[in-house]
Amino acid sequence: MKSFKIISMITLVAVYALIFVGGSVRSSGAGMGCPDWPTCFGLWIPPVSDSQLPHNYQEIYAAHGYSDTAFNPVHTWTEYLNRLAGVLVGLLVIFTFFASLTFIKSKRKIVIWSGLNVLLIGFEGWLGAYVVSSNLKPLIVSIHMLMALVIIAILNATQIWADDRHNSNIENHLSRYKMPLLAGLVTVIAVGTQLRESIDKIGADIGTIGILSQHTVTSLLLFHGWLAAGISIGLILFLLMLKQNRLDTRSHWLAGILIGQVIVGVVLVKLELPAALQPLHLLNAVLIFGLFHRIYLTLNDPKDTKKLRL
């Protein structure tokens, strides 16, 4: 049990780190630093200068639909290290599954869901390859991101199921609000990915200057902002009313990250989406989702608990 909890937590932290790294790759423009997959410019170890590439490499990749493949060693190695991090996370998810086998008789659902996560991480790897082959098609990038939330949710659930202290969930009358709040969080993230899609699409056509004044971006930005503000207020009120001591640490972390996310969001808009802050905004969003999901898993509606006992 102890080994499973340790490796599972390491895996969860690694997934968060990979999301941040992936966000950094995208915001820095390094998403196509390697225009092929699994190799990079046809090599297993990326080149460090264009002298290691065929003289007509740009024409070769242009024939495959890539309009701009000028070699940039920083972008290439940034994307390559992101891929290596993805491989590491994949191995950690597999190790987590093997560690879960200790529950094969006592808590089989941990093994089943850990096995499902292995399949999902494989699907994520395939999506990552498709992201490259589609030349960063925005919809695929968004699906790639949202699948990471599913993997985080499964890691959260299996960790809590493995902890004997949480075998009987905490009863709290506020639990009736947990589903709308969780759904709201996922919606905010989904709208955020759609906003990013619009920014990428319009930015490719007109550049980034004045992009926030575009009608499509402005409409989505307002919707995303007001929805995020409403969910944030709801979460803060929810946390303030929680009186369970066992949730205090998670509640404090969640409240702190929420406040930080609001500040980062305002700065992003005021400074016309600086690339350096975009990965932090993404990381905060998934941390908020992950922390609230853990609280979600530990709360039971007293009415439901009573019905279960009857």
SULNORKA-V359441 format. One record per helix or strand of 3 or more residues. SS is the DSSP state (hx for helix, st for strand). FROM is the first residue (numbers start at 1). LEN is the number of residues. Records with the same first field share a line. If there is no record, write none. Layout:
# SULNORKA-V359441
SS: FROM-LEN, FROM-LEN
This chain:
# SULNORKA-V359441
hx: 2-26, 50-3, 57-6, 73-31, 108-26, 138-25, 164-3, 173-34, 211-3, 215-27, 245-26, 275-23, 302-8
